[in-house]
Amino acid sequence: MKKLLSILLVLASLLCLVSCSSDDGGEEAGDGTVTVKVGTVGEATDQWQPVIDKLKEENIIVELVPFADYTLPNQALADGEIDLNSFQHYAYLENEIKDKGLELTVIGETIIAPLGLYSDKIKDVSELKDGDTIAIPNDRTNGGRSLKVLEAAGVIKVDPAAGYTPELDDITENPLNIEFYEVEAANTFSLLPDVAAAIINGGHAVESGLLPAEDAIYLETPVEGQHNPYINIIVARTADKDNELYKKVVDTYRTPEVAKVIAEVYKGSYLVTW
């Protein structure tokens, strides 16, 4: 029995050497490196490569963990499956915290990805006809943001009391009797052949081969100097908001090297916030 206990203790020690949680955050390995897992959505992650390369020199391994859709990374972060996430804007996070009671906190800003209205059938918003259908994301924040974009484009008007996240019931004027088809944000692009137009998130537009600045028939325009709830962010668990390792990840992201990749790869579709 003593021999068996000794073997089990040795095995436990070896497992801890291979992968132990670090008090400073991340997951510490026996070779002196520490891994920080960052949750992402979609394939538009080229801007993370300079971060990965730079921090690797300091024995910090930044591992991107892809998720299939927006509904997953915040819960995964709250549950400790990842250390940070970088996929959402303030408005989306605020809604998630309100709905799910998650203890998450913004630790850094990254980019703005303007929302765009796209069409295979028309070249200008003025060409929309009575009874046309527009596809929009079905989650509250992106759906509400879509309605605000359509309001700015002159298609509809919504109740100002609804703030940044109006719902379909908040539409006060719809002179063209536009029908709205709500689907998961990642699927609006696939509906372009079937609808008059579709609102497509910046990241999904780029992944689908679109250039928002060139291909959108109407593109959201952020107003400089005003609070923008659609700035994308890096998020940590609230308990880790002052973690120096995670702050280093944020600081390494907000550098000229990353800004250069964003400008070259996304050609103005994403705008940096630093």
N, C-alpha and C positions, 0 to 999 in steps of 0.2 A: 504493500500500500504506500509506504514512504517513497519507494522508487517511482511509483506512478504519480504521486503528488509532485515530486521533483521534476519529472518530465513535463507535467502540465504547467508548472511555474516557468520553466525554460521556454516553452512554447509561447506562453503569454508575454514574456519579455521580448521574444523575437517579434511578435506581432506588434508590440508597441514601438519597437525600433523601426519597423517597416512603415507604420503610419499611425502617428499620434496627433491628437488635437493640440494645437499650440495655444498657450495662454494669451499670446499676442494676436490671435486670430488665424484663420486658415488651417491647413492640415500639414503638420510637420513630418518630414520623412527622415529616415535614418541617414541619408546622405547629406543632411544639412540644409536641404531645400524646404521651402514651405509653399504649399499650393493654395491659391485663392480661386474658388470656383465662382464664375460670373454667369448668371442666367441671361440668355438672350432669346429673341424670337426672330425668325427669318434668317436669310443668308447675307444680309448687308452688314458684315462685320469686319471688312477690310481695315477699318480705322483702328481696330484693336491690335493689329500686327506690330506696330511700333511699340505699343505698351508691352506686349508679350516679349519682344526682343530686348527691350531696355531692362525690364525687371528680371529677366533671366540672368543677366549679368550680375544681379545682386542675390542670386539664388532664390528668387521669388518666381514661382511658376503660376502664370495666369491661365487658367483652364476655362474656356468658354463652354457653357453647357446649354445646348439649344433646346428650346421648347416648341411644341407644335403650334400653340396659340397663346393669346394674351391672358387667358384665364388661369394659367398654371404657375408662372414664375414667382408671383408674390406669395402664394401659399407655400411653395417650395422653400422660399427664403425664410418665411416665418417658422417653418418646420425644421430648419437647420440643414436642409438637403444641399443648399448652396450658401455662399458667403455674402454675395452681392447680386443685384440684378441691374441690367441696363437695357430697357426696352420700351419704356413708357414715359408719359409726360405727367406733370403735376396733377392735372385734372383727373387722369385715370387713377393715379395712386390715391388721391383724396377720396374718390368714390369707392375704391377697394377697401380702404381703411374704414370708411363709414359702413359699408355693407357687411364686412367680415370681421371687423374689430381687430385687425392686424396691428401689431406694434412695430411699424416700419418707419424709417426716417430718411429723408433725402440727405446725402452727404456730398453731392456735387452735380453740377449741370453739364450737359454735353452739347446737344445740337437742337435745332428746330427743323422739323421735317414738314414743310407746308403741305396741307391737304389739297388735293386737286379734283376738279370735275373733268372727266374724260368721256369721249364718245367716238364710236366707229361710224356714226351716222351724220353728225353735224359738226360744223367748224366753229360755231359761235353760240353762246347762250341764247342770243336773240332768235335762234332757229328752233328752239323748243316749241312744240305744238300742244294744243289743248288735249289733255288726257294722256300725255306721255308718261312713261315710267322711268324713275331714277332709282338706281340701287344705292343703298347706303349701309354702313356698318350697323350691326344690330346691338352692340354694347352701348350702354348709356352715354359714356363720355365721347366716344368717337362718333356715335350717332348724333348726339347733340351738337358736337362740333361741326358735323356735316350740314346740319340745318342752319347753323350760323354762317357757314360758307355760302350756302344757297341764298341766304338772306342778303349777304354782302353782294352777291351776284345779281340781285334784283329779282330772283325767281319767286321767293315767298317772303312773308314777314312773320316773326314769332314774338310772343309775349316777352317784353324786356324783363319781367319779374322772374322768368325761368333761368336767368343768368347764362352761364357758359354751357349748360347742359339741358337745353330744351328737349322736349319729347314731341312726338307727332301731334299730341293733343294741344300743344302750346302754339301750333301754327294759327295765326290770326287772319292771314290773307294768303290765298293760293289762287290767283287769278286764272292760271292755266289748268287748274284741277289736276295738278301733277299727282300721280300715284307713286307711292314709295314702297320699294321692295327691300326689306331688311334681311341681311345675311351676315354671317361672320366676316369680319374685316378682310381676311385673307382671300375671300371668294368674290369680292366685287369685281375684280378684273375679269374673271372668267365669264361674267354675265354681260360683258360689253356687246357681244353679238345679239343679245336678246332684249336689251333695254335701250332707251334713247340716250342715256348717259349714266355714269356711275361715279360715285365718290370713291377715290382710292387713296389709301395711306401712302405717304412718301416712300417708306421702305418697301412696301409691296409693289409700288409702281416701278421702282428701280429694279427689283428682282424680276419683274415681268418684262423688262426691256424698254420701259418708258423713261423719258426724261421730263420730269414735271415742268421745268422751266420752258420747255419747247412743245410738249405734247398736250398739256392740259388746256382745255378751252376756257377754264377759269382756275386761277391758283390763289390760294389763301395768301394774304399779305400781312405779316405781323406788323404791329404799330410800335415803332421804336419809342422807348421811354415808358411804356405802359406795362403793367404786370401781365405776363403772358403765361397762362396756365398750360400752354402746349409746348413749353420747353421740355426737352427730354432730360432725364435725370439718372444718376446712379444712386441706388437705394441699398441701405443696410438695415439689419434689425436695430431697433431703437437702442437696445443695450450695447450695441457696437458702434454707435454714431461717432464716438471719439477715438475709435481704434486707429492707431498710427499706421498700421500696415494697410488698412483700407484707404486711409487718407493718401498714402503714397500711390496707390493705384489711381485714385482720382487725379492727383497732381501730375502723374505721368501721362494720363489721358489728355489733360488740358495743356498740351504743348504744341509748338509749331510743327513738329514732325507729324502729329496726328492731324492737325489742320490741313497740312499739305496733302495727305492721303485723301481726306474728305473732299478737298477741292478737285483733285485729279480724278478720283474714281466716280464721284457722284455729280460732278460738273454743275454745281450750284443747286442741286436738288436738296442737299442738306446744308444748313448754315450753322457755323460754330458759334458758341455763346461766350467766347473769351477773346 
